[in-house]
Amino acid sequence: MISQFEALDAKVVGISADTFASQGAFAQQNGFTFPLLSDWPNLAMMDAFGVKNEAGTSAVRSTFIFNADSILYEVIADQEASDHAPLALEAIKTLSN
């Protein structure tokens, strides 16, 4: 699916509270070719985006779509994990038109 994002000139970056080592293993296991960033140990990005879970130890799965001017266009939340990429792709297609 990453090729569909690239065809629209979209940049994909993943961020989680997992360690760098965990991120590397996860990327390799799933064949990810886009950057995966670690917000561990201080969770500053999760604070900045307001997505910490109730326990404050991880993030509520969220997808943020920014336009070419770095302005937030859409937030995808409260969805199954498998729905985030297709919904993001549709939002980017809409934004591109």
N, C-alpha and C positions, 0 to 999 in steps of 0.2 A: 504494500500500500504506500510505502514511502515514495515510490516513483510517481505516484499520482500527486502528492504534495509538491515534489520537485518540479513536475511539469507545470505547476501553477506558480513557480518561483517562490514557494513558501518555505520558510525555515522552521525546522522542527527541533525542539530541545526538550528533554525530560529532566525534571527535578524531583528529588525525593529526600526523605529524611534518612535514607540508608547510607551506609559508609561507602567510600570510594571502591573498596574491595567488593562489596555486595553489588554495587552498580555495574562493575566490570563483569562479574559473573552473570548477572541478569542480562546484560546486553549481549554477551556471547551466547548464552543459552537461547535467546530469542532472535538472534541474528540482526540486532539493531545496528544500523550504520550511522545514526544521528547521535549527537552528544547527549550523554546522561550526566547530569550534575548532582552533586551531593550537597544537601543543606545541613548536613550533620557536622558538628554537634550542636550548633547554636540555633538552628531553625529560623534564621533571620528572614529568609524568603517567605516561609509560611506565615510568619508574623506580618510581613509587609503586604501579602496578598490576602490575609485574613482567612486562611484555610486550615488552621490547626484543628485536629479532632478534639473531642471533649476532654480527653486525657492530657492533651497538649504534647503528645509524644510523636505524633505523625500528622499527615495531612489528610483531609477529606479529598478524595480524588476530584480534581478540577482541571479543566482545560481552558486556557486563555488565548484568545485570538486577537492579535494586534494588526492594524493596517500598516501600510508602508511608512507612515509617519510616526509609528510607534504609539498610536492611540488605541486604547482598548476598544475592540469592536464587539466582542461577544465572550460570554463566560458559559461554559458547559459544566454543569454540576448536577448532582442528584440523578445520575444515570449509571447504568451498568458499565463496568470497565470496557467491555467489548464495544459499547456504543460510542465512546468518545471519539475515536479516529474517524468513523464515517460521518458523525455529526460535525466534526471539525472540518472535514473535507467539504461538506456541503456549505458550511458557513464561508469558507475561503472561496469557493466557486461563486457564491453570491457577492462577496466582497470584490472579486475580480471583475465582475460585470459592470 
